[in-house]
Amino acid sequence: MNKIIRQRIAEEITTEIDNINVIIMDESFNMQFDKLYFAYVLLQRYQREVSRLILQEKVTELKERFRVILNKTIEGLKNEKSKKSSRTIFEQSQLIFNYLGLCYIHGLKSGIWNCSLTTQERRLIENAFGYFSLFDYMVLFWIKKMKIVIDIKDKIVEPLNKVEETYLYTHFFLTETDYFNKESKENNIEDLIKNVDFVIKEDLGDLVAELYWSLLYYHFKDDKIIPILRNYLKDKFISVESFEFSNYSEREKRHCKYSFICAFLEEMKQREIRYE
């Protein structure tokens, strides 16, 4: 792997470890959710690779902070979602989405599935279904895993465009593996390669990284597609200026960075496996 890429990954991971803090502002729970999922994936699948890039004491710090901040964030979400406020249905649904997702990774780590929703919150999820397919897909996945009864289990997830469709395709390997807690029994490579040209043309860095990440996980080898995806990521990642996607919000930029890092860590893992 390019020395500059390795150095950049090390710097970014170290910064993220330093910045994992308790966030109590309601509008920041979305970013905290992303940070904790990123930290979980690093610890669950890429701990060995990360240990080769940063100091071991930083890896230990990540483990300790992750556990504490995950618990505190879940408690914060419980408090926020219980407050009577003038939030929109969308804002309330995002709080519940974050709560479900963090309860899920807490269950994966602890073996204890403890996720409680009020009747009103269950109805809110039912009412929010159909507005964004990735929300629908992940909520269906989480409630099935945690055995939560909500009247949406028979509904169909329908992406509205190629962007939503690609996000669903790139999340398949994550849900199939229970976020790297088991091996995937099947792949969706044919779906993954359908929109490669589209995401490159539209400069959708997050999706380019997720496609590369998932295709590497499935050991996909193609002399055309893999180099196209990798060259795009390499050129973007080593240049701070070109990595600033103007069409992305601050949260989307952060999530994009996480996807780039995971994609390169998977590349690092696959190369190590090849030469073991």
SERO-127563 format. One record per residue (C-alpha): residue number from 0; x, y, z. Coordinates in steps of 0.2 Angstrom, whole numbers. Example, Ala and Ser with C-alpha at 12.3 -4.5 7.8 and 13.67 -1.06 7.14 Angstrom:
BEGIN
ATOM     i       x       y       z
ATOM     0      62     -22      39
ATOM     1      68      -5      36
This chain:
BEGIN
ATOM     i       x       y       z
ATOM     0       0       0       0
ATOM     1       6      18      -4
ATOM     2      16      25      10
ATOM     3       6      41      10
ATOM     4     -10      32      11
ATOM     5      -4      22      26
ATOM     6       2      38      35
ATOM     7     -15      47      31
ATOM     8     -25      32      38
ATOM     9     -14      32      54
ATOM    10     -17      51      56
ATOM    11     -36      50      53
ATOM    12     -38      35      65
ATOM    13     -28      43      78
ATOM    14     -38      59      77
ATOM    15     -54      50      78
ATOM    16     -49      41      94
ATOM    17     -45      58     101
ATOM    18     -61      65      96
ATOM    19     -73      51     102
ATOM    20     -82      61     116
ATOM    21     -99      61     124
ATOM    22    -110      71     113
ATOM    23    -126      78     122
ATOM    24    -132      90     109
ATOM    25    -147      82     100
ATOM    26    -142      87      83
ATOM    27    -125      78      85
ATOM    28    -131      61      89
ATOM    29    -131      57      70
ATOM    30    -112      60      70
ATOM    31    -109      51      86
ATOM    32    -118      36      78
ATOM    33    -107      36      63
ATOM    34     -91      38      75
ATOM    35     -96      23      85
ATOM    36    -100      12      70
ATOM    37     -83      16      63
ATOM    38     -75      12      79
ATOM    39     -84      -4      80
ATOM    40     -79     -10      63
ATOM    41     -61      -5      67
ATOM    42     -61     -16      83
ATOM    43     -71     -30      75
ATOM    44     -62     -33      59
ATOM    45     -47     -22      57
ATOM    46     -39     -22      74
ATOM    47     -23     -31      68
ATOM    48     -21     -19      53
ATOM    49     -24      -4      64
ATOM    50     -11     -10      77
ATOM    51       1     -10      63
ATOM    52      -2       8      58
ATOM    53      -4      17      75
ATOM    54       3      15      93
ATOM    55      -4       0     103
ATOM    56      -8      12     117
ATOM    57     -20      21     105
ATOM    58     -29       4     101
ATOM    59     -31       1     119
ATOM    60     -38      18     121
ATOM    61     -50      16     107
ATOM    62     -57       0     115
ATOM    63     -59       8     132
ATOM    64     -67      24     125
ATOM    65     -78      14     113
ATOM    66     -86       4     128
ATOM    67     -89      19     139
ATOM    68     -95      31     125
ATOM    69    -107      18     117
ATOM    70    -116      16     134
ATOM    71    -117      34     138
ATOM    72    -123      38     120
ATOM    73    -137      25     122
ATOM    74    -142      33     138
ATOM    75    -142      50     130
ATOM    76    -153      44     116
ATOM    77    -165      36     128
ATOM    78    -167      53     137
ATOM    79    -169      63     121
ATOM    80    -182      52     113
ATOM    81    -192      52     129
ATOM    82    -194      71     129
ATOM    83    -209      80     124
ATOM    84    -204      92     110
ATOM    85    -209     100      94
ATOM    86    -197      88      83
ATOM    87    -203      83      66
ATOM    88    -207      65      62
ATOM    89    -191      64      53
ATOM    90    -181      71      68
ATOM    91    -189      59      79
ATOM    92    -186      44      67
ATOM    93    -168      48      67
ATOM    94    -166      48      86
ATOM    95    -175      31      86
ATOM    96    -164      25      71
ATOM    97    -148      29      80
ATOM    98    -155      21      96
ATOM    99    -159       5      87
ATOM   100    -142       4      78
ATOM   101    -132       7      94
ATOM   102    -142      -5     104
ATOM   103    -138     -18      90
ATOM   104    -119     -16      92
ATOM   105    -121     -16     111
ATOM   106    -129     -32     109
ATOM   107    -116     -39      98
ATOM   108    -102     -34     110
ATOM   109    -111     -39     126
ATOM   110    -123     -53     121
ATOM   111    -137     -44     129
ATOM   112    -151     -38     118
ATOM   113    -160     -24     128
ATOM   114    -169     -11     117
ATOM   115    -186      -4     122
ATOM   116    -198       6     112
ATOM   117    -214      14     117
ATOM   118    -230      11     107
ATOM   119    -229      29     100
ATOM   120    -211      26      94
ATOM   121    -216       9      86
ATOM   122    -230      19      77
ATOM   123    -218      32      72
ATOM   124    -206      20      64
ATOM   125    -221      13      54
ATOM   126    -226      30      48
ATOM   127    -208      34      43
ATOM   128    -206      19      32
ATOM   129    -205      22      14
ATOM   130    -196      39      15
ATOM   131    -178      33      13
ATOM   132    -174      15       8
ATOM   133    -158      13      18
ATOM   134    -168      18      34
ATOM   135    -181       5      30
ATOM   136    -167      -8      26
ATOM   137    -158      -6      42
ATOM   138    -173      -4      53
ATOM   139    -180     -20      47
ATOM   140    -163     -29      50
ATOM   141    -161     -22      67
ATOM   142    -179     -26      73
ATOM   143    -177     -44      66
ATOM   144    -160     -46      75
ATOM   145    -167     -39      92
ATOM   146    -184     -48      90
ATOM   147    -194     -31      91
ATOM   148    -212     -32      86
ATOM   149    -216     -18      74
ATOM   150    -229     -19      60
ATOM   151    -217     -17      45
ATOM   152    -209     -34      44
ATOM   153    -219     -38      28
ATOM   154    -216     -22      19
ATOM   155    -204     -21       4
ATOM   156    -189      -9       4
ATOM   157    -189       0     -13
ATOM   158    -175      12     -18
ATOM   159    -180      28     -26
ATOM   160    -165      30     -37
ATOM   161    -147      23     -41
ATOM   162    -140      31     -26
ATOM   163    -152      23     -14
ATOM   164    -150       7     -24
ATOM   165    -131       7     -22
ATOM   166    -132      10      -4
ATOM   167    -143      -5      -1
ATOM   168    -131     -16     -12
ATOM   169    -115     -10      -2
ATOM   170    -124     -13      15
ATOM   171    -128     -31      10
ATOM   172    -111     -38      15
ATOM   173    -112     -29      32
ATOM   174    -129     -36      37
ATOM   175    -125     -53      29
ATOM   176    -110     -55      41
ATOM   177    -119     -47      56
ATOM   178    -106     -33      55
ATOM   179     -91     -45      53
ATOM   180     -97     -57      67
ATOM   181     -99     -72      55
ATOM   182     -94     -76      37
ATOM   183    -106     -72      23
ATOM   184    -114     -87      15
ATOM   185    -118     -78      -2
ATOM   186    -113     -63     -11
ATOM   187    -121     -49     -22
ATOM   188    -107     -46     -33
ATOM   189    -118     -44     -49
ATOM   190    -128     -30     -40
ATOM   191    -112     -21     -34
ATOM   192    -104     -19     -51
ATOM   193    -120     -13     -59
ATOM   194    -118       5     -54
ATOM   195     -99       7     -54
ATOM   196     -99      19     -69
ATOM   197    -113      29     -61
ATOM   198    -105      33     -45
ATOM   199     -88      37     -53
ATOM   200     -96      49     -65
ATOM   201    -107      57     -51
ATOM   202     -91      59     -40
ATOM   203    -100      49     -26
ATOM   204     -84      46     -16
ATOM   205     -93      37      -1
ATOM   206    -101      25     -13
ATOM   207     -85      22     -23
ATOM   208     -77      17      -7
ATOM   209     -91       6      -1
ATOM   210     -91      -3     -18
ATOM   211     -72      -6     -17
ATOM   212     -74     -11       1
ATOM   213     -87     -24      -2
ATOM   214     -80     -31     -18
ATOM   215     -63     -34      -9
ATOM   216     -72     -43       5
ATOM   217     -80     -54      -8
ATOM   218     -62     -57     -16
ATOM   219     -69     -50     -33
ATOM   220     -55     -49     -46
ATOM   221     -57     -39     -62
ATOM   222     -43     -31     -72
ATOM   223     -54     -16     -76
ATOM   224     -67     -12     -62
ATOM   225     -55     -14     -47
ATOM   226     -41      -3     -54
ATOM   227     -54      10     -58
ATOM   228     -61      10     -41
ATOM   229     -44      10     -32
ATOM   230     -37      24     -43
ATOM   231     -51      35     -39
ATOM   232     -49      32     -20
ATOM   233     -30      34     -21
ATOM   234     -31      50     -30
ATOM   235     -44      58     -19
ATOM   236     -37      52      -2
ATOM   237     -19      58      -4
ATOM   238     -25      75      -9
ATOM   239     -33      85       5
ATOM   240     -41      97      -8
ATOM   241     -49      84     -19
ATOM   242     -55      75      -4
ATOM   243     -67      89       0
ATOM   244     -83      84      -9
ATOM   245     -93     100     -11
ATOM   246    -109      91     -14
ATOM   247    -108      83       3
ATOM   248    -114      89      20
ATOM   249    -102      89      35
ATOM   250    -109      72      41
ATOM   251    -108      65      23
ATOM   252     -90      70      22
ATOM   253     -85      62      38
ATOM   254     -95      46      33
ATOM   255     -86      47      17
ATOM   256     -69      47      26
ATOM   257     -74      32      36
ATOM   258     -78      22      21
ATOM   259     -62      27      12
ATOM   260     -52      21      27
ATOM   261     -62       5      29
ATOM   262     -59       1      10
ATOM   263     -40       3      12
ATOM   264     -40      -7      28
ATOM   265     -49     -21      19
ATOM   266     -36     -20       5
ATOM   267     -22     -21      18
ATOM   268     -31     -36      26
ATOM   269     -33     -45       9
ATOM   270     -15     -43       5
ATOM   271      -9     -50      22
ATOM   272     -20     -65      20
ATOM   273     -13     -68       2
ATOM   274       4     -69       9
ATOM   275       1     -79      25
